Amino acid sequence: MGNTSSMLTQYDIEEVQSHCHELFEQQEILSLYQRFCQLDRNAKGFISADEFLSVPEFAMNPLSQRLLKMVDGLNFKDFVAFLSAFSAKASLRQKVQLIFKVYDSDCNGKVSFKDIMEVLRDLSGSFMSDEQREEVLRQVLKESGYTSDSFLTVEDFVKIFGSCKPEMDVEIPVD
Amino acid sequence: MSSTAGRLVTSRSELDLDHPNLEDYLPSGSSINEPRGKLSLRDLLDISPTLTEAAGAIVDDSFTRCFKSNPPEPWNWNIYLFPLWCFGVVVRYCLLFPLRVVTLAFGWIIFLSLFIPVNALLKGQDRLRKKIERVLVEMICSFFVASWTGVVKYHGPRPSIRPKQVYVANHTSMIDFIVLEQMTAFAVIMQKHPGWVGLLQSTILESVGCIWFNRSEAKDREIVARKLRDHVQGTDNNPLLIFPEGTCVNNNYTVMFKKGAFELDCTVCPIAIKYNKIFVDAFWNSRKQSFTMHLLQLMTSWAVVCEVWYLEPQTIRPGETGIEFAERVRDMISLRAGLKKVPWDGYLKYSRPSSKHSERKQQSFAESILARLEEK
């Protein structure tokens, strides 16, 4: 399924479905394909960063640059796999894993104090000083039993999120 | 003109969306803004609201929807309908299309053989020349409309030539201009196009009075605003037609109106245009087709059917800003033509949103974090 023809076969859909751990229905995958083809203007088989940024709602998001690194150049299968964490059927672990990946920009499996600071900087911009951000982070880390030298793993993240699933559901419009 | 109304306040950036209620339109699922007691590590690490907004935008967004051309559903898929469709294709391409080309060519011949002499010979008598040219332009536009078998139903009182009035309409394709021009010779403000369209613009449209703008130039806005003012003040100029969306939209939605047309201190007469999609999708997707291809597509369809409503002229109310006035008129037009409103600037088709919006989100996040830090 390398090239984006405008028709997906049943085989293609099932392949994509298994790749995203059955988190999307077949209709949802078809809708996502329509959307993928809409964003991928010259049918290259992937969506470039520029094409993502042409969606103003996405470009306005404070985390857009981070997410761009994760979705830029993905083919359709991986695009669906990325979005599968936002399915209502995704488990807590799957959602937390995506959140972890956003923090762990160097993909070394560990999230450091610096990594969290960088995300905080993206989210708060010039409205908080570095000192304020450090102070907040140090304080909440201490209260949860970590220090500023701690490295958080996925397991730590799962523990921190506890039993409460983050509200991270996106509905795929099916028409 | 009083001195206070002298200077048009134009903002610095092209994309100054200082619309007060933009946040009302966008999905407000952000729970970052709700202070919920003491800040915990989980609260700080939980970026899920922001992520969800981003993913939601990737999956579907109201801006891209405005420029989606919907291809008609194929109905020719069985053994009875397919030959019928083939017959239709033959009629359209081999019978209608040549007839239409001939009609159009005929119209052009008449037009040029009258326009060029009138333009050259009556150079001295401006009033008479303008009158004749107006009639001729209306005529050639009627020929154009006939060449697509255009069926246009006009509702409402016809526009009259009066100073201090401006007409605004929603924009679907450059043919909007032709459809309206066949009824009344408007002066228009347009983006200068290359090729044969540009040639037409510089010769024929000059005679009805046209103002050019260039989207890519930043300073252009102020220059254009001044030209608009000058035109509307003039008593002998054709009524000015402005498409405040600034770009072609697919006739299902309206994007935000630029306030320039609404800050000219004159009456604004709204016009709503709605095309009937059963016959042809008149949306000119300038990213996908050139104007020539678009015209050819129209000339090989059955018909272009549309309705035009001339709505009640509006003036700015005391205490209303230009933007509020623009939105009020947009409401009227959207309601009349059955279009949905979206809060986006049409120019976002060509460039990125300004950082003001992400800054607003950053500010609310920062404030809530700092507020919750105070709560011990």
Interface residues (C-beta under 8 A of the other chain):
Chain A: L32 R35 Q38 L39 R41 F52 L53 S54 V55 P56 E57 F58 A59 M60 N61 P62 L63 S64 L67 V71 L83 F86 K95 L98 I99 V102 Y103 I116 V119 L120 L123 S124 G125 S126 F127 M128 Q132 V136 L137 Q139 V140 L141 E143 S144 Y146 F157 I160 F161 G162 C164 P166 E167 M168 D169 V170 I172 P173
Chain B: L26 G29 S31 L39 S40 L41 R42 D43 L44 L45 D46 I47 S48 P49 T50 L51 T52 E53 A54 A55 G56 A57 I58 V59 D60 D61 S62 F63 T64 K68 R287 W344 L348 R352 P353 H357 S358 E359 K361 Q362 Q363 F365 A366 E367 I369 L370 L373
